[in-house]
Amino acid sequence: MYLTAEKKQEIFGKYGKSNTDTGSSEAQIALFSYRINHLTEHLKSNKKDYSTERALVILVGKRRRLLNYLKDTEISRYRAIIKELGLRK
């Protein structure tokens, strides 16, 4: 399993307010980014795995909606998470 409970706790601890902060936008965006990176690597070697491709598109949409929400409510938090995760060039 690529995403263990320990890995989730690490992601939430790094990007959220605490290890149990699973609801903040930053923590969710970081978790989605980790999952997106994993699925992208999987699809590089399994090009015909269309169910994984669909799941990837759904995750990217969820992350985009969260980023738009964060940008509209608090631009400073949006800029911080973008810079920390390296989502923009």
N, CA, C and O atoms as CSV, one atom per row, in Angstrom:
chain,resi,resn,atom,element,x,y,z
A,1,MET,N,N,0.843,-1.181,0.000
A,1,MET,CA,C,0.000,0.000,0.000
A,1,MET,C,C,0.887,1.243,0.000
A,1,MET,O,O,1.790,1.366,0.827
A,2,TYR,N,N,0.638,2.125,-0.891
A,2,TYR,CA,C,1.500,3.298,-1.034
A,2,TYR,C,C,1.172,4.395,-0.021
A,2,TYR,O,O,2.033,5.221,0.281
A,3,LEU,N,N,-0.042,4.421,0.504
A,3,LEU,CA,C,-0.446,5.474,1.423
A,3,LEU,C,C,-0.850,4.852,2.757
A,3,LEU,O,O,-1.999,4.455,2.947
A,4,THR,N,N,0.095,4.775,3.662
A,4,THR,CA,C,-0.166,4.189,4.967
A,4,THR,C,C,-0.661,5.264,5.927
A,4,THR,O,O,-0.617,6.456,5.622
A,5,ALA,N,N,-1.124,4.832,7.069
A,5,ALA,CA,C,-1.606,5.768,8.081
A,5,ALA,C,C,-0.472,6.663,8.562
A,5,ALA,O,O,-0.683,7.841,8.851
A,6,GLU,N,N,0.731,6.104,8.646
A,6,GLU,CA,C,1.880,6.900,9.083
A,6,GLU,C,C,2.204,7.994,8.072
A,6,GLU,O,O,2.533,9.120,8.445
A,7,LYS,N,N,2.108,7.651,6.791
A,7,LYS,CA,C,2.388,8.642,5.743
A,7,LYS,C,C,1.351,9.766,5.781
A,7,LYS,O,O,1.695,10.936,5.612
A,8,LYS,N,N,0.080,9.408,6.002
A,8,LYS,CA,C,-0.961,10.422,6.116
A,8,LYS,C,C,-0.683,11.350,7.298
A,8,LYS,O,O,-0.799,12.569,7.178
A,9,GLN,N,N,-0.317,10.765,8.436
A,9,GLN,CA,C,-0.018,11.562,9.620
A,9,GLN,C,C,1.143,12.512,9.347
A,9,GLN,O,O,1.136,13.658,9.796
A,10,GLU,N,N,2.138,12.027,8.608
A,10,GLU,CA,C,3.290,12.860,8.262
A,10,GLU,C,C,2.866,14.040,7.385
A,10,GLU,O,O,3.301,15.169,7.607
A,11,ILE,N,N,2.019,13.777,6.392
A,11,ILE,CA,C,1.543,14.829,5.494
A,11,ILE,C,C,0.705,15.842,6.264
A,11,ILE,O,O,0.874,17.049,6.090
A,12,PHE,N,N,-0.201,15.354,7.117
A,12,PHE,CA,C,-1.049,16.257,7.887
A,12,PHE,C,C,-0.226,17.058,8.887
A,12,PHE,O,O,-0.518,18.228,9.137
A,13,GLY,N,N,0.791,16.444,9.456
A,13,GLY,CA,C,1.639,17.151,10.401
A,13,GLY,C,C,2.466,18.244,9.738
A,13,GLY,O,O,2.701,19.303,10.320
A,14,LYS,N,N,2.903,17.971,8.513
A,14,LYS,CA,C,3.754,18.935,7.811
A,14,LYS,C,C,2.951,20.111,7.248
A,14,LYS,O,O,3.374,21.262,7.363
A,15,TYR,N,N,1.805,19.829,6.646
A,15,TYR,CA,C,1.056,20.873,5.960
A,15,TYR,C,C,-0.154,21.380,6.736
A,15,TYR,O,O,-0.638,22.479,6.467
A,16,GLY,N,N,-0.652,20.598,7.695
A,16,GLY,CA,C,-1.790,21.028,8.496
A,16,GLY,C,C,-1.333,21.711,9.770
A,16,GLY,O,O,-0.153,22.015,9.948
A,17,LYS,N,N,-2.288,21.941,10.646
A,17,LYS,CA,C,-1.964,22.568,11.922
A,17,LYS,C,C,-1.410,21.558,12.924
A,17,LYS,O,O,-0.611,21.912,13.791
A,18,SER,N,N,-1.843,20.282,12.801
A,18,SER,CA,C,-1.346,19.215,13.670
A,18,SER,C,C,-1.480,17.892,12.929
A,18,SER,O,O,-1.938,17.857,11.787
A,19,ASN,N,N,-1.075,16.796,13.587
A,19,ASN,CA,C,-1.171,15.473,12.950
A,19,ASN,C,C,-2.619,15.040,12.749
A,19,ASN,O,O,-2.907,14.230,11.867
A,20,THR,N,N,-3.521,15.566,13.549
A,20,THR,CA,C,-4.924,15.174,13.429
A,20,THR,C,C,-5.743,16.185,12.630
A,20,THR,O,O,-6.962,16.042,12.528
A,21,ASP,N,N,-5.104,17.192,12.068
A,21,ASP,CA,C,-5.796,18.213,11.277
A,21,ASP,C,C,-6.006,17.691,9.859
A,21,ASP,O,O,-5.198,17.936,8.964
A,22,THR,N,N,-7.109,16.964,9.676
A,22,THR,CA,C,-7.375,16.387,8.362
A,22,THR,C,C,-8.309,17.248,7.528
A,22,THR,O,O,-8.521,16.959,6.350
A,23,GLY,N,N,-8.871,18.299,8.113
A,23,GLY,CA,C,-9.881,19.067,7.408
A,23,GLY,C,C,-9.405,20.353,6.789
A,23,GLY,O,O,-10.122,20.932,5.972
A,24,SER,N,N,-8.226,20.828,7.142
A,24,SER,CA,C,-7.783,22.102,6.575
A,24,SER,C,C,-7.495,21.953,5.083
A,24,SER,O,O,-7.112,20.885,4.606
A,25,SER,N,N,-7.688,23.032,4.380
A,25,SER,CA,C,-7.502,22.999,2.926
A,25,SER,C,C,-6.074,22.632,2.558
A,25,SER,O,O,-5.853,21.877,1.611
A,26,GLU,N,N,-5.102,23.159,3.296
A,26,GLU,CA,C,-3.703,22.866,2.986
A,26,GLU,C,C,-3.393,21.389,3.132
A,26,GLU,O,O,-2.692,20.814,2.299
A,27,ALA,N,N,-3.913,20.768,4.187
A,27,ALA,CA,C,-3.662,19.346,4.415
A,27,ALA,C,C,-4.298,18.506,3.321
A,27,ALA,O,O,-3.688,17.553,2.836
A,28,GLN,N,N,-5.517,18.848,2.928
A,28,GLN,CA,C,-6.195,18.092,1.877
A,28,GLN,C,C,-5.498,18.265,0.532
A,28,GLN,O,O,-5.364,17.305,-0.226
A,29,ILE,N,N,-5.054,19.484,0.234
A,29,ILE,CA,C,-4.353,19.735,-1.024
A,29,ILE,C,C,-3.049,18.943,-1.065
A,29,ILE,O,O,-2.694,18.383,-2.102
A,30,ALA,N,N,-2.341,18.895,0.052
A,30,ALA,CA,C,-1.083,18.149,0.113
A,30,ALA,C,C,-1.333,16.653,-0.072
A,30,ALA,O,O,-0.575,15.978,-0.770
A,31,LEU,N,N,-2.386,16.136,0.546
A,31,LEU,CA,C,-2.707,14.711,0.401
A,31,LEU,C,C,-3.092,14.392,-1.044
A,31,LEU,O,O,-2.650,13.388,-1.602
A,32,PHE,N,N,-3.923,15.255,-1.649
A,32,PHE,CA,C,-4.299,15.054,-3.047
A,32,PHE,C,C,-3.074,15.108,-3.947
A,32,PHE,O,O,-2.973,14.329,-4.895
A,33,SER,N,N,-2.145,16.010,-3.668
A,33,SER,CA,C,-0.937,16.122,-4.489
A,33,SER,C,C,-0.094,14.860,-4.395
A,33,SER,O,O,0.446,14.395,-5.398
A,34,TYR,N,N,0.020,14.303,-3.193
A,34,TYR,CA,C,0.771,13.057,-3.015
A,34,TYR,C,C,0.126,11.928,-3.813
A,34,TYR,O,O,0.815,11.157,-4.481
A,35,ARG,N,N,-1.199,11.836,-3.738
A,35,ARG,CA,C,-1.907,10.782,-4.471
A,35,ARG,C,C,-1.804,10.993,-5.985
A,35,ARG,O,O,-1.658,10.030,-6.737
A,36,ILE,N,N,-1.881,12.258,-6.431
A,36,ILE,CA,C,-1.773,12.566,-7.861
A,36,ILE,C,C,-0.400,12.159,-8.389
A,36,ILE,O,O,-0.296,11.581,-9.471
A,37,ASN,N,N,0.647,12.457,-7.631
A,37,ASN,CA,C,1.994,12.075,-8.058
A,37,ASN,C,C,2.134,10.568,-8.163
A,37,ASN,O,O,2.765,10.066,-9.093
A,38,HIS,N,N,1.553,9.846,-7.223
A,38,HIS,CA,C,1.636,8.383,-7.258
A,38,HIS,C,C,0.888,7.826,-8.467
A,38,HIS,O,O,1.400,6.947,-9.160
A,39,LEU,N,N,-0.313,8.328,-8.725
A,39,LEU,CA,C,-1.087,7.838,-9.863
A,39,LEU,C,C,-0.429,8.204,-11.190
A,39,LEU,O,O,-0.511,7.443,-12.153
A,40,THR,N,N,0.211,9.344,-11.244
A,40,THR,CA,C,0.915,9.750,-12.465
A,40,THR,C,C,2.055,8.787,-12.772
A,40,THR,O,O,2.248,8.391,-13.921
A,41,GLU,N,N,2.807,8.414,-11.745
A,41,GLU,CA,C,3.892,7.436,-11.935
A,41,GLU,C,C,3.333,6.090,-12.375
A,41,GLU,O,O,3.926,5.421,-13.221
A,42,HIS,N,N,2.201,5.687,-11.810
A,42,HIS,CA,C,1.580,4.411,-12.181
A,42,HIS,C,C,1.155,4.423,-13.652
A,42,HIS,O,O,1.328,3.434,-14.365
A,43,LEU,N,N,0.600,5.549,-14.095
A,43,LEU,CA,C,0.115,5.626,-15.472
A,43,LEU,C,C,1.246,5.696,-16.493
A,43,LEU,O,O,1.032,5.390,-17.666
A,44,LYS,N,N,2.434,6.089,-16.073
A,44,LYS,CA,C,3.563,6.101,-17.010
A,44,LYS,C,C,3.903,4.693,-17.469
A,44,LYS,O,O,4.322,4.495,-18.609
A,45,SER,N,N,3.729,3.718,-16.596
A,45,SER,CA,C,4.056,2.345,-16.967
A,45,SER,C,C,2.824,1.535,-17.364
A,45,SER,O,O,2.965,0.466,-17.959
A,46,ASN,N,N,1.623,2.016,-17.051
A,46,ASN,CA,C,0.381,1.310,-17.376
A,46,ASN,C,C,-0.531,2.252,-18.158
A,46,ASN,O,O,-1.498,2.790,-17.618
A,47,LYS,N,N,-0.212,2.441,-19.423
A,47,LYS,CA,C,-0.890,3.449,-20.225
A,47,LYS,C,C,-2.365,3.145,-20.485
A,47,LYS,O,O,-3.144,4.065,-20.733
A,48,LYS,N,N,-2.757,1.883,-20.432
A,48,LYS,CA,C,-4.141,1.522,-20.743
A,48,LYS,C,C,-5.008,1.327,-19.506
A,48,LYS,O,O,-6.106,0.779,-19.605
A,49,ASP,N,N,-4.546,1.757,-18.369
A,49,ASP,CA,C,-5.303,1.640,-17.135
A,49,ASP,C,C,-6.254,2.834,-17.043
A,49,ASP,O,O,-5.939,3.849,-16.423
A,50,TYR,N,N,-7.413,2.696,-17.667
A,50,TYR,CA,C,-8.321,3.819,-17.810
A,50,TYR,C,C,-9.058,4.147,-16.519
A,50,TYR,O,O,-9.439,5.299,-16.314
A,51,SER,N,N,-9.265,3.182,-15.655
A,51,SER,CA,C,-9.929,3.483,-14.388
A,51,SER,C,C,-9.025,4.340,-13.501
A,51,SER,O,O,-9.505,5.228,-12.797
A,52,THR,N,N,-7.732,4.077,-13.532
A,52,THR,CA,C,-6.795,4.907,-12.777
A,52,THR,C,C,-6.702,6.292,-13.398
A,52,THR,O,O,-6.561,7.287,-12.687
A,53,GLU,N,N,-6.779,6.358,-14.712
A,53,GLU,CA,C,-6.745,7.654,-15.385
A,53,GLU,C,C,-7.952,8.500,-14.984
A,53,GLU,O,O,-7.833,9.707,-14.774
A,54,ARG,N,N,-9.104,7.861,-14.881
A,54,ARG,CA,C,-10.313,8.571,-14.467
A,54,ARG,C,C,-10.181,9.050,-13.020
A,54,ARG,O,O,-10.561,10.177,-12.701
A,55,ALA,N,N,-9.649,8.206,-12.157
A,55,ALA,CA,C,-9.446,8.583,-10.761
A,55,ALA,C,C,-8.484,9.764,-10.657
A,55,ALA,O,O,-8.667,10.649,-9.821
A,56,LEU,N,N,-7.467,9.775,-11.503
A,56,LEU,CA,C,-6.506,10.873,-11.513
A,56,LEU,C,C,-7.181,12.184,-11.912
A,56,LEU,O,O,-6.947,13.220,-11.291
A,57,VAL,N,N,-8.010,12.137,-12.938
A,57,VAL,CA,C,-8.710,13.338,-13.393
A,57,VAL,C,C,-9.638,13.864,-12.298
A,57,VAL,O,O,-9.739,15.075,-12.098
A,58,ILE,N,N,-10.315,12.956,-11.589
A,58,ILE,CA,C,-11.199,13.362,-10.498
A,58,ILE,C,C,-10.399,14.022,-9.379
A,58,ILE,O,O,-10.819,15.047,-8.841
A,59,LEU,N,N,-9.246,13.445,-9.022
A,59,LEU,CA,C,-8.408,14.019,-7.965
A,59,LEU,C,C,-7.877,15.394,-8.342
A,59,LEU,O,O,-7.832,16.296,-7.505
A,60,VAL,N,N,-7.477,15.556,-9.592
A,60,VAL,CA,C,-6.981,16.860,-10.047
A,60,VAL,C,C,-8.095,17.900,-9.949
A,60,VAL,O,O,-7.846,19.046,-9.574
A,61,GLY,N,N,-9.323,17.503,-10.287
A,61,GLY,CA,C,-10.458,18.414,-10.174
A,61,GLY,C,C,-10.746,18.805,-8.736
A,61,GLY,O,O,-11.028,19.969,-8.448
A,62,LYS,N,N,-10.675,17.832,-7.829
A,62,LYS,CA,C,-10.892,18.125,-6.413
A,62,LYS,C,C,-9.834,19.089,-5.885
A,62,LYS,O,O,-10.145,20.037,-5.164
A,63,ARG,N,N,-8.574,18.834,-6.257
A,63,ARG,CA,C,-7.499,19.715,-5.805
A,63,ARG,C,C,-7.677,21.118,-6.377
A,63,ARG,O,O,-7.450,22.110,-5.685
A,64,ARG,N,N,-8.083,21.196,-7.640
A,64,ARG,CA,C,-8.290,22.499,-8.273
A,64,ARG,C,C,-9.387,23.286,-7.570
A,64,ARG,O,O,-9.243,24.489,-7.351
A,65,ARG,N,N,-10.496,22.607,-7.210
A,65,ARG,CA,C,-11.587,23.277,-6.510
A,65,ARG,C,C,-11.133,23.785,-5.145
A,65,ARG,O,O,-11.490,24.893,-4.744
A,66,LEU,N,N,-10.349,22.980,-4.430
A,66,LEU,CA,C,-9.832,23.419,-3.134
A,66,LEU,C,C,-8.897,24.612,-3.290
A,66,LEU,O,O,-8.949,25.553,-2.497
A,67,LEU,N,N,-8.047,24.575,-4.305
A,67,LEU,CA,C,-7.138,25.690,-4.545
A,67,LEU,C,C,-7.905,26.959,-4.905
A,67,LEU,O,O,-7.541,28.048,-4.462
A,68,ASN,N,N,-8.952,26.829,-5.695
A,68,ASN,CA,C,-9.772,27.997,-6.040
A,68,ASN,C,C,-10.448,28.568,-4.801
A,68,ASN,O,O,-10.511,29.785,-4.627
A,69,TYR,N,N,-10.953,27.688,-3.940
A,69,TYR,CA,C,-11.573,28.143,-2.696
A,69,TYR,C,C,-10.562,28.904,-1.839
A,69,TYR,O,O,-10.856,29.981,-1.319
A,70,LEU,N,N,-9.373,28.331,-1.701
A,70,LEU,CA,C,-8.353,28.953,-0.879
A,70,LEU,C,C,-7.914,30.293,-1.467
A,70,LEU,O,O,-7.657,31.246,-0.731
A,71,LYS,N,N,-7.829,30.360,-2.789
A,71,LYS,CA,C,-7.435,31.610,-3.454
A,71,LYS,C,C,-8.489,32.700,-3.227
A,71,LYS,O,O,-8.148,33.868,-3.042
A,72,ASP,N,N,-9.760,32.317,-3.242
A,72,ASP,CA,C,-10.834,33.297,-3.062
A,72,ASP,C,C,-10.961,33.757,-1.613
A,72,ASP,O,O,-11.342,34.901,-1.363
A,73,THR,N,N,-10.644,32.877,-0.649
A,73,THR,CA,C,-10.838,33.244,0.756
A,73,THR,C,C,-9.593,33.867,1.366
A,73,THR,O,O,-9.677,34.942,1.961
A,74,GLU,N,N,-8.432,33.217,1.234
A,74,GLU,CA,C,-7.199,33.743,1.829
A,74,GLU,C,C,-6.040,33.547,0.859
A,74,GLU,O,O,-5.474,32.459,0.758
A,75,ILE,N,N,-5.704,34.596,0.161
A,75,ILE,CA,C,-4.680,34.533,-0.880
A,75,ILE,C,C,-3.300,34.216,-0.312
A,75,ILE,O,O,-2.490,33.585,-0.990
A,76,SER,N,N,-3.018,34.638,0.911
A,76,SER,CA,C,-1.689,34.378,1.487
A,76,SER,C,C,-1.491,32.885,1.749
A,76,SER,O,O,-0.409,32.354,1.497
A,77,ARG,N,N,-2.524,32.201,2.254
A,77,ARG,CA,C,-2.429,30.756,2.473
A,77,ARG,C,C,-2.314,30.021,1.136
A,77,ARG,O,O,-1.598,29.026,1.029
A,78,TYR,N,N,-3.024,30.520,0.118
A,78,TYR,CA,C,-2.945,29.939,-1.221
A,78,TYR,C,C,-1.523,30.031,-1.770
A,78,TYR,O,O,-0.978,29.048,-2.271
A,79,ARG,N,N,-0.936,31.202,-1.673
A,79,ARG,CA,C,0.424,31.398,-2.179
A,79,ARG,C,C,1.428,30.542,-1.424
A,79,ARG,O,O,2.373,30.018,-2.014
A,80,ALA,N,N,1.224,30.400,-0.114
A,80,ALA,CA,C,2.143,29.598,0.698
A,80,ALA,C,C,2.094,28.126,0.305
A,80,ALA,O,O,3.141,27.491,0.178
A,81,ILE,N,N,0.907,27.574,0.110
A,81,ILE,CA,C,0.800,26.144,-0.222
A,81,ILE,C,C,1.285,25.887,-1.645
A,81,ILE,O,O,1.872,24.838,-1.913
A,82,ILE,N,N,1.052,26.817,-2.554
A,82,ILE,CA,C,1.544,26.669,-3.930
A,82,ILE,C,C,3.070,26.633,-3.934
A,82,ILE,O,O,3.679,25.802,-4.608
A,83,LYS,N,N,3.679,27.539,-3.178
A,83,LYS,CA,C,5.133,27.609,-3.123
A,83,LYS,C,C,5.714,26.371,-2.450
A,83,LYS,O,O,6.724,25.826,-2.895
A,84,GLU,N,N,5.060,25.929,-1.363
A,84,GLU,CA,C,5.586,24.800,-0.596
A,84,GLU,C,C,5.498,23.488,-1.378
A,84,GLU,O,O,6.405,22.658,-1.307
A,85,LEU,N,N,4.408,23.303,-2.121
A,85,LEU,CA,C,4.246,22.070,-2.884
A,85,LEU,C,C,4.880,22.155,-4.267
A,85,LEU,O,O,5.071,21.131,-4.922
A,86,GLY,N,N,5.206,23.361,-4.716
A,86,GLY,CA,C,5.815,23.516,-6.034
A,86,GLY,C,C,4.855,23.221,-7.169
A,86,GLY,O,O,5.219,22.552,-8.136
A,87,LEU,N,N,3.638,23.711,-7.059
A,87,LEU,CA,C,2.611,23.414,-8.074
A,87,LEU,C,C,2.697,24.316,-9.289
A,87,LEU,O,O,2.180,23.970,-10.352
A,88,ARG,N,N,3.340,25.466,-9.154
A,88,ARG,CA,C,3.471,26.379,-10.290
A,88,ARG,C,C,4.929,26.498,-10.674
A,88,ARG,O,O,5.822,26.235,-9.869
A,89,LYS,N,N,5.161,26.898,-11.915
A,89,LYS,CA,C,6.525,27.033,-12.405
A,89,LYS,C,C,7.055,28.419,-12.133
A,89,LYS,O,O,8.198,28.721,-12.478
